[in-house]
Amino acid sequence: MRVHHLNCGTMRPPGGRLIDGEPGLFRRATMVCHCLLLETGTGLVLVETGTGTPAVENPAGWLGSAFVRLTGAVADPELTAVHQLRELGFDPADVRDIVLTHLDLDHAGGLVDFPHARVHVYAEELRALQAPHDRQERNRYRRVQFAHGPLWKSYSDSGDPWFGFDAVRELEGLPPEILLIPLAGHTRGHAGVAVDTGNGWLLNAGDSYFFPGELEPEPNCPPALALFEGFMQTVKGPRLDNQHRLRQLVKEHGDEVTVFSAHNSVEFERLSGRSRV
C-alpha cells in the first residue's frame, strides 16, 4: 500500500511564536488538515477530506464566518484534496471510499467533492449528526456540507483487539489493513483510523489530541490550546482516558505504530517530508 500525506486545509489562528527570538516579532501559528491518500489493491481511499472546494469559493458560507475569523482559514485552491489528487496524476472520481475520524467541518468538508464515494464512519458519530443530544452537537456540524447525501457506511464501536484498543477490522469493500479505532471524547463518535502500510502502522488520531506533548510520559500542552481542546470536547472522561491509552500505545509500541493528530503542522511535515502548508 502506498501512502500520501496531504494537507487539505491550512489555518492560521491568532497567537503565535517569536520569529528567530526577536522581541515583538510574532507570526501566527500554523495548523493543517492532515489527510491520507491510500493506493490500495481495491482503489483509492481518502482518510479525511479537509475543508473542501466550497471553502475556497465561499469560506464563510461553507465553514461559517465565526470559524473563518477565529481560525484564519486559508482559501487556497491548491490545498483542496481534488487539486492534490490531480497533481499526483489521479482522477478524483477514482476515490471510491472515504474514512473519517469524525464529521466536524474541517474533516468532512470535502465530502461534497467526492459525491459517489462510500463514506465510512462510526455509527455513533452519524447518530450525533442526525439526532444531536444537545445544542453543542447541533451547532458543531455544518448541515450544508452533507446536503448532497453522502453514501454512509456506519459501524458499531466493538471489534477485535488492536494494541489495547478495540478495532473494526472489516470495513465494507476495503482491505483489512484499514481499521476504525474508537477514540470518543472530542465528539461522541470520534474514531482513529489505523493503516497497516507494510512497514508499520499509521494511526490518524484525529482530534483526540492537539499537541504532540500530550502523548509524552509527562504530558504537556500550551494553556490556550488545552483550554480550546476542553471547550471543543463532547465527553470529557472518555477523551482523557483515550489520551492516556494513546500515551501507553506510544510508550509500549512506538516502534510499531506512528501516531499523529489532525492539525499539528510539525507532525505533518515530519511524515510528509514536505513543508508547504
Protein Blocks (a to p, Z undefined) as FASTA:
>chain_A
ZZddddebdcddeddddeehighiacdddddddddddddfkbccdehjbjojmlmmmmml
mnopklmmmnopacdfklpmklmmmmnopafklpmbdcdfblcfklmmmmmmmmmbccdd
dfklmmmmmmcfblmlmmmpcfklmmnopadddddfbdcdeehiacdfbdghiafkbccd
ddehjbmkbccddddehnacaddehjmbfbfklmgmbacddfklmmmmmmmpmblmlmmm
mmmmmmmmmmmmmmmpccddfklmklmmmmnopabZZ
